[in-house]
Amino acid sequence: MLCLAKLANKTHVDVKVTRHAISYMKQVIDSNISAGKDPMGLAATVLYLSCQSYGDISKTQKYFAETAEVTDVTIRNRCQELRSKIPTMTISA
């Protein structure tokens, strides 16, 4: 969660996106998907997916990858994994 907060501040995402990302990250942690994964890569992915959910398409996978200092391939792989294991990402603001 600390990585998520740091990255949200660095990327200047909207507060509602940050709240949604925190809620989504809780689902990820509770379902044990985060085990063994790079926390910064996971945080970047969750923020990216939350931005997409709220229609903020200006921030790309590459943008989050560079900000989090991970590769854009990491973001892509985590996106595929999260979408397959938690397909119903609900918007709750």
N, C-alpha and C positions, 0 to 999 in steps of 0.2 A: 504493500500500500504506500510505503514511503516513496518508492520509485515513481509511482503513479502521480503522487502529489507534486514531486519535483518536476516531472515531465510536463504536467498540466500547467505549472507556473512558467516553465521555459517556453512552451508553445503558445501561451496566451489563448487557450481554448475557452469557450463560453462556460459559465458556471453550471448551466444545465447539462452540458456535455460532460463536465467533470463529475457531477453527481451521478449521472448515468454510468459513467466509466467505473466509479467506485462500486456501484450496485452490481455491475457486470463482473467486476474483479472478485467480488465476494462469491458470486456463483462459480467462477473459475476455481477459486481456492477451495470452496466447499466440495466441488466435484473432483478434487485432487488432480486436476489437469496440470496445475502449476509445478508439480513435483519434478525436480531436475531441470527445469527451464530457467533461462536467464531472466531475472526479474525485470530488467530494463527493457528487454525485447518484448516480454509479455505486457508490460505497462504500455509500451508504444503501440502494440497491436490493439489493446483494449481501447485506448484513446482514439486510434484511427477508426475502429469499428463504430465507436460512439459518435464520432464526427459524421461518419457516413449515415448513421441512423437519423441524425438531426439535419441532414441535407447540406452539411458543410463539406463540399467537395474540393474546396480550395487547398486543403491540407492533404498532401499525397502520402503514400507509403514511404516514398523516398524522403520526404520532409521529416516524418517521424523517425525514420531510420537514422538519418544524419543527426538529428537532435538528440536521440537516445544513444548514439554512437554504436549502432548495430548495423547489420547489412539489410538492404531492402528484401533480400531473400528470406531473412529471419522473419520479417513482418509477414511476408506472403505465406510462409509455412505455418506460422502461428494462426493466421487468418483461416486457412483451410482447416486446421485442427479444431479451432474454436467453433467455427460454423458447423462442422460435422458433429461435434460432441455437445454443443449447446445451441441447437438450431433456432430456438425461440428466444431471441434477445429482445426483451420488451422494453419500451421506452417508459420510464417512470420518473417524472420530474416533480 
